[in-house]
Each structure stands twice: as structure tokens, then as C-alpha cells.
Amino acid sequence: MVSERVRALVCAVVGLVVGAVLGPLFVPDPTGIAAGALAVVVALAVGSGLRATWGRDGA
């Protein structure tokens, strides 16, 4: 199994990449505050969702 530190880092990186892509994509002004806020929300949702499901052994 992958160490906890590596899992946290991978989840953070994946969350940030997805947030950076999807945040500005769905707002009228991709340089505004709404895009930044949406990027943060998406990054947190994806990162924590991945972290919660990664490593489950199905038991």
C-alpha cells in the first residue's frame, strides 16, 4: 500500500489540476473571483473525494 504522505500529495495535486481546469471553465469571466472560488471548491471536492475512496480494501 502507498504511504499516507504520498496519497495526500497525489490527492492534492490531482485536486488542484482539476480545480484549475474546471474552475474557470464554467463561469462567464474566467479571470474573476467566481472562477477562483469555483476552482478552490472543485479542488477540495475532488481531492477529498479521491482521498476518501483511495485505499479502501472492500472489506
N, C-alpha and C positions, 0 to 999 in steps of 0.2 A: 504494500500500500504506500502511496505517496505521503510524504510528511505533511504535517499540518501547515507549516510555513509555506511550502511550495503550493499547496492547494489555495491558500489565502492569496498569494501573489498572482496565481493564474486567474482566479476568480475576479480579482481587482482589475487586472489588465483586460480581460475579456469584457467586463462590465464597462470599463472606460472606453474601449474601442466601439462597442455597440452604442453606448450613450452618445459618443461624439458623432457617430454616423446618423443615428435616428433622431437625436435632439433637434438639430437644425432642419431636418428633412420635412417635418410636419407642422411648421409654423410659417406664417406669412413673411416675417422678417428673420432670416436665418442668422443675423448678427445681433439680434436683440436679447433682452433679458429673458423673454419667454423661451427662446431656444436654449439658452444656458440652463435655465431651471429644468426644462424638459430633459436635457442631456444628463443632468445630475440625477433626476428621478429615474430615468431609464437605466443609468449606470448602477444605481443602488439596487433596483429591482432585478436586473439581470445578474449582477454579482452575487447578491444574497440568494437568489433562486438557484443559481448554479452551485453555490456553496452548500445550500441545504440538501440538494439532491445528490451531489457528488460523494461517492463513498458509501452509499447505502448498500448493504450486502444482501438485502432482500429477505432477511430473517425475521 
